[in-house]
């Protein structure tokens, strides 16, 4: 079985990361999403075990102290963590796995999985970012102001990532992500494994 690719997708809150990943998953059955744990409250429409595992701080710390998280970070006053269980299984089964995590978590994951492929999604402007946060109507004004203030610092870490796309047009940004995934599947090592019989005949 061909080993899948591990993709890290990062963006400032409001850049459209969640919507893009949702559409990616709908379009490609070979892509799986790693569901993170968080201590923040679920937003309207979010389901436990689908979007996140929503836990309290004590439950989060129990997993953290037991070494169960691949990465963890404090973001906007809430804790987030990615459990390693399930990721390796999915990769070994040939699935590509997406981690939706912040830049801090991305740095931790790259240390453990240096072959991972990291993508940063940028908004077209800070004004557009703030407008999107307001339009979704899920956070208070205070929370939105904190997220916008933090976004500039978060986006300084864009230089640490392998790929960058700007979500000015949703369809174009989605095509960018799909192109990155497709190109990664066409790497020589993967193709030699996938088409071993053909390559043996041709060479």
Secondary structure as UniProt FT lines:
FT   STRAND          6..11
FT   TURN            13..14
FT   HELIX           17..27
FT   TURN            29..30
FT   STRAND          31..34
FT   STRAND          37..38
FT   TURN            44..45
FT   TURN            49..51
FT   STRAND          52..54
FT   HELIX           57..65
FT   TURN            66..67
FT   STRAND          69..75
FT   TURN            76..77
FT   STRAND          78..83
FT   TURN            85..86
FT   HELIX           87..92
FT   TURN            93..94
FT   STRAND          96..100
FT   HELIX           103..112
FT   TURN            114..115
FT   STRAND          117..122
FT   HELIX           126..136
FT   HELIX           141..155
FT   HELIX           156..160
FT   STRAND          163..166
FT   TURN            167..168
FT   HELIX           170..185
FT   HELIX           188..194
FT   HELIX           196..202
//
